[in-house]
Amino acid sequence: MRIIMHYYYDSTSNDAALLLSEKLKYIIKTSKDSRQETIILCVGSDRSTGDSLGPIVGYKLK
């Protein structure tokens, strides 16, 4: 069974980094427990400074 979940974090929120890190920890832990493959897609542009962390974060994930 394929489950697709979408999450959005407002980058102007003071809690955005904390909320994102907590959600990533939860997703990684539950995917390991259930032996399901996890795909993390980071969307953004490298054309505008500060626009998005997608391109920066995306290439660092293994």
mmCIF file as gemmi writes it, N, C-alpha and C atoms, coordinates in Angstrom:
data_model
loop_
_atom_site.group_PDB
_atom_site.id
_atom_site.type_symbol
_atom_site.label_atom_id
_atom_site.label_alt_id
_atom_site.label_comp_id
_atom_site.label_asym_id
_atom_site.label_entity_id
_atom_site.label_seq_id
_atom_site.pdbx_PDB_ins_code
_atom_site.Cartn_x
_atom_site.Cartn_y
_atom_site.Cartn_z
_atom_site.occupancy
_atom_site.B_iso_or_equiv
_atom_site.pdbx_formal_charge
_atom_site.auth_seq_id
_atom_site.auth_asym_id
_atom_site.pdbx_PDB_model_num
ATOM 1 N N . MET Axp A 1 ? 0.836 -1.178 0 1 0 ? 1 A 1
ATOM 2 C CA . MET Axp A 1 ? 0 0 0 1 0 ? 1 A 1
ATOM 3 C C . MET Axp A 1 ? 0.883 1.245 0 1 0 ? 1 A 1
ATOM 4 N N . ARG Axp A 2 ? 0.552 2.178 -0.817 1 0 ? 2 A 1
ATOM 5 C CA . ARG Axp A 2 ? 1.322 3.418 -0.931 1 0 ? 2 A 1
ATOM 6 C C . ARG Axp A 2 ? 0.622 4.524 -0.141 1 0 ? 2 A 1
ATOM 7 N N . ILE Axp A 3 ? 1.364 5.141 0.753 1 0 ? 3 A 1
ATOM 8 C CA . ILE Axp A 3 ? 0.843 6.248 1.544 1 0 ? 3 A 1
ATOM 9 C C . ILE Axp A 3 ? 1.625 7.498 1.162 1 0 ? 3 A 1
ATOM 10 N N . ILE Axp A 4 ? 0.913 8.543 0.817 1 0 ? 4 A 1
ATOM 11 C CA . ILE Axp A 4 ? 1.557 9.804 0.461 1 0 ? 4 A 1
ATOM 12 C C . ILE Axp A 4 ? 1.149 10.854 1.488 1 0 ? 4 A 1
ATOM 13 N N . MET Axp A 5 ? 2.146 11.482 2.096 1 0 ? 5 A 1
ATOM 14 C CA . MET Axp A 5 ? 1.881 12.521 3.083 1 0 ? 5 A 1
ATOM 15 C C . MET Axp A 5 ? 2.561 13.805 2.634 1 0 ? 5 A 1
ATOM 16 N N . HIS Axp A 6 ? 1.885 14.9 2.813 1 0 ? 6 A 1
ATOM 17 C CA . HIS Axp A 6 ? 2.437 16.206 2.469 1 0 ? 6 A 1
ATOM 18 C C . HIS Axp A 6 ? 2.546 17.041 3.739 1 0 ? 6 A 1
ATOM 19 N N . TYR Axp A 7 ? 3.649 17.737 3.876 1 0 ? 7 A 1
ATOM 20 C CA . TYR Axp A 7 ? 3.843 18.616 5.021 1 0 ? 7 A 1
ATOM 21 C C . TYR Axp A 7 ? 4.346 19.958 4.511 1 0 ? 7 A 1
ATOM 22 N N . TYR Axp A 8 ? 3.892 21.016 5.141 1 0 ? 8 A 1
ATOM 23 C CA . TYR Axp A 8 ? 4.34 22.357 4.781 1 0 ? 8 A 1
ATOM 24 C C . TYR Axp A 8 ? 4.704 23.089 6.063 1 0 ? 8 A 1
ATOM 25 N N . TYR Axp A 9 ? 5.825 23.776 6.042 1 0 ? 9 A 1
ATOM 26 C CA . TYR Axp A 9 ? 6.256 24.555 7.192 1 0 ? 9 A 1
ATOM 27 C C . TYR Axp A 9 ? 6.528 25.978 6.733 1 0 ? 9 A 1
ATOM 28 N N . ASP Axp A 10 ? 5.942 26.919 7.425 1 0 ? 10 A 1
ATOM 29 C CA . ASP Axp A 10 ? 6.12 28.335 7.116 1 0 ? 10 A 1
ATOM 30 C C . ASP Axp A 10 ? 7.524 28.752 7.541 1 0 ? 10 A 1
ATOM 31 N N . SER Axp A 11 ? 8.348 29.123 6.604 1 0 ? 11 A 1
ATOM 32 C CA . SER Axp A 11 ? 9.744 29.458 6.898 1 0 ? 11 A 1
ATOM 33 C C . SER Axp A 11 ? 9.885 30.707 7.757 1 0 ? 11 A 1
ATOM 34 N N . THR Axp A 12 ? 8.838 31.506 7.847 1 0 ? 12 A 1
ATOM 35 C CA . THR Axp A 12 ? 8.913 32.699 8.69 1 0 ? 12 A 1
ATOM 36 C C . THR Axp A 12 ? 8.548 32.41 10.143 1 0 ? 12 A 1
ATOM 37 N N . SER Axp A 13 ? 8.07 31.21 10.403 1 0 ? 13 A 1
ATOM 38 C CA . SER Axp A 13 ? 7.701 30.826 11.766 1 0 ? 13 A 1
ATOM 39 C C . SER Axp A 13 ? 8.952 30.539 12.591 1 0 ? 13 A 1
ATOM 40 N N . ASN Axp A 14 ? 8.953 30.971 13.832 1 0 ? 14 A 1
ATOM 41 C CA . ASN Axp A 14 ? 10.091 30.713 14.717 1 0 ? 14 A 1
ATOM 42 C C . ASN Axp A 14 ? 10.262 29.227 15.021 1 0 ? 14 A 1
ATOM 43 N N . ASP Axp A 15 ? 9.193 28.464 14.916 1 0 ? 15 A 1
ATOM 44 C CA . ASP Axp A 15 ? 9.23 27.037 15.241 1 0 ? 15 A 1
ATOM 45 C C . ASP Axp A 15 ? 9.423 26.138 14.021 1 0 ? 15 A 1
ATOM 46 N N . ALA Axp A 16 ? 9.593 26.7 12.851 1 0 ? 16 A 1
ATOM 47 C CA . ALA Axp A 16 ? 9.641 25.905 11.623 1 0 ? 16 A 1
ATOM 48 C C . ALA Axp A 16 ? 10.739 24.848 11.65 1 0 ? 16 A 1
ATOM 49 N N . ALA Axp A 17 ? 11.94 25.211 12.031 1 0 ? 17 A 1
ATOM 50 C CA . ALA Axp A 17 ? 13.052 24.253 12.042 1 0 ? 17 A 1
ATOM 51 C C . ALA Axp A 17 ? 12.801 23.138 13.043 1 0 ? 17 A 1
ATOM 52 N N . LEU Axp A 18 ? 12.298 23.483 14.207 1 0 ? 18 A 1
ATOM 53 C CA . LEU Axp A 18 ? 12.001 22.479 15.229 1 0 ? 18 A 1
ATOM 54 C C . LEU Axp A 18 ? 10.902 21.531 14.766 1 0 ? 18 A 1
ATOM 55 N N . LEU Axp A 19 ? 9.827 22.077 14.213 1 0 ? 19 A 1
ATOM 56 C CA . LEU Axp A 19 ? 8.727 21.245 13.735 1 0 ? 19 A 1
ATOM 57 C C . LEU Axp A 19 ? 9.172 20.311 12.617 1 0 ? 19 A 1
ATOM 58 N N . LEU Axp A 20 ? 9.968 20.825 11.69 1 0 ? 20 A 1
ATOM 59 C CA . LEU Axp A 20 ? 10.473 20.006 10.596 1 0 ? 20 A 1
ATOM 60 C C . LEU Axp A 20 ? 11.371 18.894 11.111 1 0 ? 20 A 1
ATOM 61 N N . SER Axp A 21 ? 12.282 19.21 12.019 1 0 ? 21 A 1
ATOM 62 C CA . SER Axp A 21 ? 13.198 18.185 12.53 1 0 ? 21 A 1
ATOM 63 C C . SER Axp A 21 ? 12.451 17.11 13.306 1 0 ? 21 A 1
ATOM 64 N N . GLU Axp A 22 ? 11.444 17.499 14.087 1 0 ? 22 A 1
ATOM 65 C CA . GLU Axp A 22 ? 10.655 16.51 14.825 1 0 ? 22 A 1
ATOM 66 C C . GLU Axp A 22 ? 9.891 15.598 13.875 1 0 ? 22 A 1
ATOM 67 N N . LYS Axp A 23 ? 9.327 16.166 12.822 1 0 ? 23 A 1
ATOM 68 C CA . LYS Axp A 23 ? 8.578 15.361 11.853 1 0 ? 23 A 1
ATOM 69 C C . LYS Axp A 23 ? 9.503 14.413 11.095 1 0 ? 23 A 1
ATOM 70 N N . LEU Axp A 24 ? 10.691 14.89 10.701 1 0 ? 24 A 1
ATOM 71 C CA . LEU Axp A 24 ? 11.645 14.02 10.011 1 0 ? 24 A 1
ATOM 72 C C . LEU Axp A 24 ? 12.08 12.861 10.9 1 0 ? 24 A 1
ATOM 73 N N . LYS Axp A 25 ? 12.365 13.133 12.167 1 0 ? 25 A 1
ATOM 74 C CA . LYS Axp A 25 ? 12.738 12.064 13.099 1 0 ? 25 A 1
ATOM 75 C C . LYS Axp A 25 ? 11.632 11.022 13.195 1 0 ? 25 A 1
ATOM 76 N N . TYR Axp A 26 ? 10.395 11.483 13.302 1 0 ? 26 A 1
ATOM 77 C CA . TYR Axp A 26 ? 9.256 10.577 13.403 1 0 ? 26 A 1
ATOM 78 C C . TYR Axp A 26 ? 9.11 9.728 12.136 1 0 ? 26 A 1
ATOM 79 N N . ILE Axp A 27 ? 9.199 10.358 10.98 1 0 ? 27 A 1
ATOM 80 C CA . ILE Axp A 27 ? 9.054 9.635 9.71 1 0 ? 27 A 1
ATOM 81 C C . ILE Axp A 27 ? 10.153 8.591 9.554 1 0 ? 27 A 1
ATOM 82 N N . ILE Axp A 28 ? 11.385 8.967 9.848 1 0 ? 28 A 1
ATOM 83 C CA . ILE Axp A 28 ? 12.508 8.037 9.707 1 0 ? 28 A 1
ATOM 84 C C . ILE Axp A 28 ? 12.361 6.868 10.669 1 0 ? 28 A 1
ATOM 85 N N . LYS Axp A 29 ? 11.988 7.142 11.912 1 0 ? 29 A 1
ATOM 86 C CA . LYS Axp A 29 ? 11.822 6.079 12.903 1 0 ? 29 A 1
ATOM 87 C C . LYS Axp A 29 ? 10.71 5.117 12.5 1 0 ? 29 A 1
ATOM 88 N N . THR Axp A 30 ? 9.562 5.644 12.109 1 0 ? 30 A 1
ATOM 89 C CA . THR Axp A 30 ? 8.443 4.769 11.764 1 0 ? 30 A 1
ATOM 90 C C . THR Axp A 30 ? 8.703 4.003 10.473 1 0 ? 30 A 1
ATOM 91 N N . SER Axp A 31 ? 9.436 4.583 9.542 1 0 ? 31 A 1
ATOM 92 C CA . SER Axp A 31 ? 9.724 3.85 8.303 1 0 ? 31 A 1
ATOM 93 C C . SER Axp A 31 ? 10.708 2.72 8.559 1 0 ? 31 A 1
ATOM 94 N N . LYS Axp A 32 ? 11.649 2.908 9.475 1 0 ? 32 A 1
ATOM 95 C CA . LYS Axp A 32 ? 12.574 1.828 9.827 1 0 ? 32 A 1
ATOM 96 C C . LYS Axp A 32 ? 11.843 0.706 10.543 1 0 ? 32 A 1
ATOM 97 N N . ASP Axp A 33 ? 10.921 1.062 11.44 1 0 ? 33 A 1
ATOM 98 C CA . ASP Axp A 33 ? 10.163 0.064 12.187 1 0 ? 33 A 1
ATOM 99 C C . ASP Axp A 33 ? 9.281 -0.775 11.27 1 0 ? 33 A 1
ATOM 100 N N . SER Axp A 34 ? 8.724 -0.167 10.243 1 0 ? 34 A 1
ATOM 101 C CA . SER Axp A 34 ? 7.814 -0.886 9.352 1 0 ? 34 A 1
ATOM 102 C C . SER Axp A 34 ? 8.506 -1.395 8.093 1 0 ? 34 A 1
ATOM 103 N N . ARG Axp A 35 ? 9.792 -1.117 7.963 1 0 ? 35 A 1
ATOM 104 C CA . ARG Axp A 35 ? 10.585 -1.535 6.798 1 0 ? 35 A 1
ATOM 105 C C . ARG Axp A 35 ? 10.038 -0.973 5.484 1 0 ? 35 A 1
ATOM 106 N N . GLN Axp A 36 ? 9.439 0.187 5.558 1 0 ? 36 A 1
ATOM 107 C CA . GLN Axp A 36 ? 8.941 0.847 4.357 1 0 ? 36 A 1
ATOM 108 C C . GLN Axp A 36 ? 9.985 1.818 3.841 1 0 ? 36 A 1
ATOM 109 N N . GLU Axp A 37 ? 10.01 1.979 2.546 1 0 ? 37 A 1
ATOM 110 C CA . GLU Axp A 37 ? 10.918 2.94 1.94 1 0 ? 37 A 1
ATOM 111 C C . GLU Axp A 37 ? 10.368 4.348 2.15 1 0 ? 37 A 1
ATOM 112 N N . THR Axp A 38 ? 11.248 5.268 2.49 1 0 ? 38 A 1
ATOM 113 C CA . THR Axp A 38 ? 10.85 6.661 2.689 1 0 ? 38 A 1
ATOM 114 C C . THR Axp A 38 ? 11.499 7.521 1.619 1 0 ? 38 A 1
ATOM 115 N N . ILE Axp A 39 ? 10.703 8.347 0.984 1 0 ? 39 A 1
ATOM 116 C CA . ILE Axp A 39 ? 11.206 9.286 -0.014 1 0 ? 39 A 1
ATOM 117 C C . ILE Axp A 39 ? 10.945 10.692 0.508 1 0 ? 39 A 1
ATOM 118 N N . ILE Axp A 40 ? 11.995 11.501 0.568 1 0 ? 40 A 1
ATOM 119 C CA . ILE Axp A 40 ? 11.865 12.887 1.015 1 0 ? 40 A 1
ATOM 120 C C . ILE Axp A 40 ? 12.158 13.782 -0.179 1 0 ? 40 A 1
ATOM 121 N N . LEU Axp A 41 ? 11.191 14.588 -0.544 1 0 ? 41 A 1
ATOM 122 C CA . LEU Axp A 41 ? 11.319 15.483 -1.689 1 0 ? 41 A 1
ATOM 123 C C . LEU Axp A 41 ? 11.388 16.916 -1.182 1 0 ? 41 A 1
ATOM 124 N N . CYS Axp A 42 ? 12.488 17.586 -1.467 1 0 ? 42 A 1
ATOM 125 C CA . CYS Axp A 42 ? 12.672 18.983 -1.059 1 0 ? 42 A 1
ATOM 126 C C . CYS Axp A 42 ? 12.529 19.856 -2.295 1 0 ? 42 A 1
ATOM 127 N N . VAL Axp A 43 ? 11.544 20.719 -2.286 1 0 ? 43 A 1
ATOM 128 C CA . VAL Axp A 43 ? 11.26 21.556 -3.44 1 0 ? 43 A 1
ATOM 129 C C . VAL Axp A 43 ? 11.72 22.979 -3.159 1 0 ? 43 A 1
ATOM 130 N N . GLY Axp A 44 ? 12.369 23.575 -4.122 1 0 ? 44 A 1
ATOM 131 C CA . GLY Axp A 44 ? 12.807 24.954 -3.954 1 0 ? 44 A 1
ATOM 132 C C . GLY Axp A 44 ? 13.625 25.399 -5.142 1 0 ? 44 A 1
ATOM 133 N N . SER Axp A 45 ? 14.16 26.576 -5.036 1 0 ? 45 A 1
ATOM 134 C CA . SER Axp A 45 ? 14.943 27.16 -6.115 1 0 ? 45 A 1
ATOM 135 C C . SER Axp A 45 ? 16.277 27.642 -5.578 1 0 ? 45 A 1
ATOM 136 N N . ASP Axp A 46 ? 17.326 27.432 -6.348 1 0 ? 46 A 1
ATOM 137 C CA . ASP Axp A 46 ? 18.632 27.963 -5.963 1 0 ? 46 A 1
ATOM 138 C C . ASP Axp A 46 ? 18.877 29.325 -6.623 1 0 ? 46 A 1
ATOM 139 N N . ARG Axp A 47 ? 17.861 29.857 -7.268 1 0 ? 47 A 1
ATOM 140 C CA . ARG Axp A 47 ? 17.982 31.125 -7.996 1 0 ? 47 A 1
ATOM 141 C C . ARG Axp A 47 ? 17.823 32.349 -7.098 1 0 ? 47 A 1
ATOM 142 N N . SER Axp A 48 ? 17.199 32.162 -5.963 1 0 ? 48 A 1
ATOM 143 C CA . SER Axp A 48 ? 16.927 33.288 -5.069 1 0 ? 48 A 1
ATOM 144 C C . SER Axp A 48 ? 17.457 32.965 -3.678 1 0 ? 48 A 1
ATOM 145 N N . THR Axp A 49 ? 18.379 33.765 -3.185 1 0 ? 49 A 1
ATOM 146 C CA . THR Axp A 49 ? 18.963 33.537 -1.872 1 0 ? 49 A 1
ATOM 147 C C . THR Axp A 49 ? 17.887 33.619 -0.799 1 0 ? 49 A 1
ATOM 148 N N . GLY Axp A 50 ? 17.835 32.595 0.046 1 0 ? 50 A 1
ATOM 149 C CA . GLY Axp A 50 ? 16.861 32.564 1.126 1 0 ? 50 A 1
ATOM 150 C C . GLY Axp A 50 ? 15.481 32.113 0.706 1 0 ? 50 A 1
ATOM 151 N N . ASP Axp A 51 ? 15.297 31.826 -0.583 1 0 ? 51 A 1
ATOM 152 C CA . ASP Axp A 51 ? 13.996 31.417 -1.094 1 0 ? 51 A 1
ATOM 153 C C . ASP Axp A 51 ? 13.575 30.068 -0.544 1 0 ? 51 A 1
ATOM 154 N N . SER Axp A 52 ? 14.5 29.127 -0.52 1 0 ? 52 A 1
ATOM 155 C CA . SER Axp A 52 ? 14.147 27.773 -0.118 1 0 ? 52 A 1
ATOM 156 C C . SER Axp A 52 ? 15.392 26.998 0.264 1 0 ? 52 A 1
ATOM 157 N N . LEU Axp A 53 ? 15.23 26.105 1.213 1 0 ? 53 A 1
ATOM 158 C CA . LEU Axp A 53 ? 16.34 25.223 1.581 1 0 ? 53 A 1
ATOM 159 C C . LEU Axp A 53 ? 16.296 23.915 0.806 1 0 ? 53 A 1
ATOM 160 N N . GLY Axp A 54 ? 15.295 23.738 -0.041 1 0 ? 54 A 1
ATOM 161 C CA . GLY Axp A 54 ? 15.148 22.495 -0.791 1 0 ? 54 A 1
ATOM 162 C C . GLY Axp A 54 ? 16.412 22.036 -1.492 1 0 ? 54 A 1
ATOM 163 N N . PRO Axp A 55 ? 17.031 22.859 -2.327 1 0 ? 55 A 1
ATOM 164 C CA . PRO Axp A 55 ? 18.24 22.426 -3.025 1 0 ? 55 A 1
ATOM 165 C C . PRO Axp A 55 ? 19.406 22.142 -2.081 1 0 ? 55 A 1
ATOM 166 N N . ILE Axp A 56 ? 19.492 22.877 -0.979 1 0 ? 56 A 1
ATOM 167 C CA . ILE Axp A 56 ? 20.598 22.67 -0.038 1 0 ? 56 A 1
ATOM 168 C C . ILE Axp A 56 ? 20.403 21.382 0.742 1 0 ? 56 A 1
ATOM 169 N N . VAL Axp A 57 ? 19.213 21.198 1.285 1 0 ? 57 A 1
ATOM 170 C CA . VAL Axp A 57 ? 18.927 20.019 2.103 1 0 ? 57 A 1
ATOM 171 C C . VAL Axp A 57 ? 18.864 18.768 1.247 1 0 ? 57 A 1
ATOM 172 N N . GLY Axp A 58 ? 18.246 18.872 0.093 1 0 ? 58 A 1
ATOM 173 C CA . GLY Axp A 58 ? 18.027 17.707 -0.755 1 0 ? 58 A 1
ATOM 174 C C . GLY Axp A 58 ? 19.272 16.916 -1.092 1 0 ? 58 A 1
ATOM 175 N N . TYR Axp A 59 ? 20.358 17.582 -1.4 1 0 ? 59 A 1
ATOM 176 C CA . TYR Axp A 59 ? 21.55 16.851 -1.804 1 0 ? 59 A 1
ATOM 177 C C . TYR Axp A 59 ? 22.288 16.259 -0.612 1 0 ? 59 A 1
ATOM 178 N N . LYS Axp A 60 ? 21.995 16.687 0.599 1 0 ? 60 A 1
ATOM 179 C CA . LYS Axp A 60 ? 22.669 16.163 1.785 1 0 ? 60 A 1
ATOM 180 C C . LYS Axp A 60 ? 21.987 14.92 2.353 1 0 ? 60 A 1
ATOM 181 N N . LEU Axp A 61 ? 20.763 14.644 1.949 1 0 ? 61 A 1
ATOM 182 C CA . LEU Axp A 61 ? 20.052 13.466 2.448 1 0 ? 61 A 1
ATOM 183 C C . LEU Axp A 61 ? 20.561 12.217 1.751 1 0 ? 61 A 1
ATOM 184 N N . LYS Axp A 62 ? 20.68 11.159 2.505 1 0 ? 62 A 1
ATOM 185 C CA . LYS Axp A 62 ? 21.096 9.874 1.916 1 0 ? 62 A 1
ATOM 186 C C . LYS Axp A 62 ? 20.024 8.853 2.138 1 0 ? 62 A 1
